[in-house]
Amino acid sequence: MFPKEDLKTYLKAHVLVFFVHNIFKYSLHQVIWPLAAGINTMSKNLKPIHLDYSGAGYSPSALVKRSIYSASKQADCYPYEGYDMLHEKIAEYCKTESRNIYATNGGDEAIELLVTIFGRKMLVPIPTYNEYEYIGKSRNSEIRYKNCLRDDNSYSLNYTKADLKWATLVWICNPNNPTGSIIPRRDILWVLDNTDAIVAVDEAYYEFAGNSVVDLIKKYKNLVVLRTFSKGFGLAGLRLGYMVSDSSRISSLKAAAQEFNVNRIARAAGIAALSSLGYYKKRIASMKRLRDEFEQFALGLGIYAFKSNGGFAFLKFKSIAELEKIYVGLKNKGIFVFKASDSEFTGLKGPYMRIAIGNRGDLSVLKKELKSLMQKQKLSDGKLR
Ligand SMILES: Cc1ncc(COP(=O)(O)O)c(C=O)c1O
């Protein structure tokens, strides 16, 4: 048998092992796993919903997906051939000729080229998309901001003849981001008839609004229309846009750009998207229905909703305090939207919020949270009175 001392040591060691083992087992089952599961469920519930940047909320057509895949097989080759095909396809879509088209690395490259070449003195309508100002500042443009949003919530161009004489580049965003307002054709014609400056009409949301002045490029050599595949065609991640203008204007813009400004995959996707118009028309129509339903829903909650013609809704709350409460409340639930002070917009001040429409699922989560936050808000308003 064991000598007495050895037996003591043996027992002590066993008791220690028993305790360490059971404490470990207990903490694994009672503390560590539940904590990990909790964190996991929490992170699942808090999967962020991005309704700030306006993604399409639908996937590319089957043809676009196939084209992306087959173009990827030539990823090792510079995209020296193939621009003509894209330009021809866009020209067919715009009912013009390919010499009037220049494809760009997103609409933002078109903005960059226009500002760099013509933007010495720019007229910028406000509020609007921030990129005109952003690039203008980096190129030392002189900028005149012209307020277009009125107290009655209407939005219309506010350029005078003197402004138009002064400018070298005039911006018009149609429909305007973020208000979603349409700029009537007669107002654009008035601008074109009263200036020698380049008039850049940004039709990024054309597929939602259906209004265009592309047909005027024949008459007005100073008109440049820019568009993108990021919105209606949902290809923001591939960066593809284009400009439509007089052919000599297009040549000078092209001369200032990089030789291979649009990559193979974006080009193939763009051609395929324009060959899948039926698919995209259906998706855009249902997104417009979602947008209109959402605007009615917001009005029902007592929030002013602009009549938007873009892929987003634009809301006005009663006060900045109300906007902030709702904005923070949504953010705490992992729902991200844009508010007026975000750098996405130029000249937007006040209790405004822009919500990208996205898909039905994300939008219904947002609606539920918005409703509950507005109810809480009304209760706390009532208590204050
Ligand atoms: C009005 C407007 N123009 C141009 C763009 C640029 O689009 P992209 O560079 O994604 O083609 C945007 C993007 O948000 C926009 O809202």
The ligand as a MOL file (V3000), in Angstrom:
LIG
                    3D

  0  0  0     0  0            999 V3000
M  V30 BEGIN CTAB
M  V30 COUNTS 16 16 0 0 0
M  V30 BEGIN ATOM
M  V30 1 C -27.1240 62.6750 -58.6050 0
M  V30 2 C -25.9910 61.7400 -58.7210 0
M  V30 3 N -25.1300 61.8820 -59.7400 0
M  V30 4 C -24.0870 61.0630 -59.9020 0
M  V30 5 C -23.8470 60.0500 -59.0060 0
M  V30 6 C -22.6210 59.2020 -59.1990 0
M  V30 7 O -22.9200 57.9070 -59.4800 0
M  V30 8 P -21.7700 56.8290 -59.7310 0
M  V30 9 O -20.4540 57.4940 -59.5840 0
M  V30 10 O -22.0170 55.7520 -58.7480 0
M  V30 11 O -22.0050 56.3740 -61.1300 0
M  V30 12 C -24.7030 59.8720 -57.9240 0
M  V30 13 C -24.4500 58.8170 -56.9210 0
M  V30 14 O -24.9660 58.7820 -55.8450 0
M  V30 15 C -25.8040 60.7350 -57.7840 0
M  V30 16 O -26.6570 60.6130 -56.7570 0
M  V30 END ATOM
M  V30 BEGIN BOND
M  V30 1 1 1 2
M  V30 2 1 2 3
M  V30 3 2 2 15
M  V30 4 2 3 4
M  V30 5 1 4 5
M  V30 6 1 5 6
M  V30 7 2 5 12
M  V30 8 1 6 7
M  V30 9 1 7 8
M  V30 10 2 8 9
M  V30 11 1 8 10
M  V30 12 1 8 11
M  V30 13 1 12 13
M  V30 14 1 12 15
M  V30 15 2 13 14
M  V30 16 1 15 16
M  V30 END BOND
M  V30 END CTAB
M  END
